[in-house]
């Protein structure tokens, strides 16, 4: 069984290198940006390092991740199999957004996808969300990806705990837990 900190448990030290884990649409990037401001540990959006033009992986991705991991302070999302071990090796804290999938995450990822597509929001390196009908034709569509990978983080974090037993993992299971953790345990660790 995964042993993690609850939203009210104190952190063992002031974190300077922070990872935010969770399924697509859980709010990783939003939370990482908020944490970065509080911790004064700059946020690097890992998707911006990964996605090149036309959604192709950037060849510099692994080098960029290694350079990021070497910095004294950072906040980023814990995703991409090539990046996870490098980032975990240098992290001081993992924040796991383990929110209810059907009632919270799925509506968020659908709403975000529709908003980005209808607004033709430019994402990383000039990319935009594909047409909405690709939900039915593209197995890698972000909404389908979120559904398919919704249960992968518990095993990944169990493995992380075995490999890095001293790395604290804060598991946040509701929006209220997120807010309580940010204003409580996390804020106390930063002072």
N, C-alpha and C positions, 0 to 999 in steps of 0.2 A: 504494500500500500504506500502511496506517495505521501511523504511527510512534508507538509508545507506550512507556511505562516498564514494565519487568518488575517482578516482585514484590520483587526485591532491589535495584533501581536507586534511588539516592538522589533525594529530591525536591529541586528547585532552591531552595525557600524554605519557610518555615513557613506552611502553609495556614490560613486563617481562615474561608473560605467554600467549603464542600465539597459536591460533588454525588456521589451514588451512582447509577450507571446499571446496568441489566440487565433482562432479561425478567421478567415477573410470576412470582413464586415463587423467584427466584434468591437472595433474602435481602437485598434492598436496604435494607429498613426496619430489619432486625436489625443489619446492618453499620453503617448510618447512626447508629443509637443508640449503638453501641459507639464509633464514631469521635468522636461528639459528646462523650462523656465524656472521652476521651483528649485531644482538642483543645480542650476547654472552649469549644466552638462549638455552642450549643444546637441540638437536633434539632427540626425542625418536620416532621411527617409530611404530605407533600403531599396524600395522599388525604383527610386530615381537612379540608384547605382546599377541596378540590374537591367532595366528596360532601355534598350536603344531604340532608334527609329523603327517604325513598323513592328513594334513589340518583340524585336529580336534581342536576345541576351547580349549585353555589351561584353566584348572580349576582355575589357579591363576590370570586370566585376570582382574577380577573386583578389586581384592586386589592390583594388580600392577597399575591399573589406579588410584585408590585412592591415592596410594603412590606417583605416578607421580604428581597428581594434588596438593599435599601438598608442593611440592618443590617450592623454591623461584623463579626459572626461568626455563622455558621449552618452547619447541616448538613441536607440534605434529599435526597429522591430526584429524579432527573432523568427526569421523565415528564410527559405531557400536552403536546401540541404548542403550546398557548398559553403554557405556562410555560417550556419548554426554552430559547428564545432569551433571555428576560429573565434567567433564572438563570445561563445560560452567560456572559452579558455581565459578570456580577459575580463569577463563581467564581474561586477560586485553584487548584482541583484537581478533577478528575473521577476517580472510582474506578469502573472498569468490571468488574462481576461477569460474567465470560464463562465460566460453569461449564458442564460437559457437560449438555446438555438432557435426553437420555433417561435417563441414570443418576442425575442429581442434581436438576435443576430440576423435571422432570415429577413424580417421586415427592413432592417437597416441596410443590408447588402442589396436588396431589391430597390429600395428607394434611392440609394446612392447611385446605383447603376443607371436607373431611369433618369435621375437628375443630370448625371454626367453626360448621358447620351443625348437627351433632348436639348441640353444647353451647349452641346458640342464642346464641353470643357476640355481644354488641352491639359494633358497629364505630362508624364515624363518624356522628355526628348521628342515632343510634338505628337505623341500618341493621343488618340481619342477612343472612347469606348466604341466597340463595334455596333452595328445596327441591332436593335432589340430582338429581331427575329432569329439572330444567331444563337439565342438561348436554346432553340430547338435543334440546331444543326451542329453546334460546336461543343464537343465534350469538355473543352477547356474554358468555356464561358465562365466568368467569375461567379455567377450565382450557382451554376452547376458544380463548380469547383468547391464552393463553400459547403454545399450539401454533401458532396462526396468526402470531404476531408474534415467534417465537423468533429469526428471522434479521434483524430490523430494526435491531439496534444497531450492527453493523459499519458499514453505510452511514451511519447517523446520526453515529457518532463520526468517521468519515472526513470528513464534511462539517463537523463541529465543529472538527476539526483544521485544515481549510483556512480556516475563518472566524476561528479564535482560535489561531494557530500557537504562541503562547507559553503557552497553557493546558496544564499537564501532565495526561496521562491515564495512570493506573496501571491496567493490565489484569491482573486476577487470574483465573486459569483453573482453579484447584482449591481445595478447602477448605484444603489445606496452604499454598498460596500466600497465601490470606487471612490465616491465622494468622502466617505468616512476615513478611508485609508489615506487619501491625499491630504486631508486636513488634520489627521491624527497621527498615526504611526509614521508615515513618510515625512510629514512636516517636522515631527520631533527628531527624526534621524538627521535632518539637514541642519538643525540649529547647532 
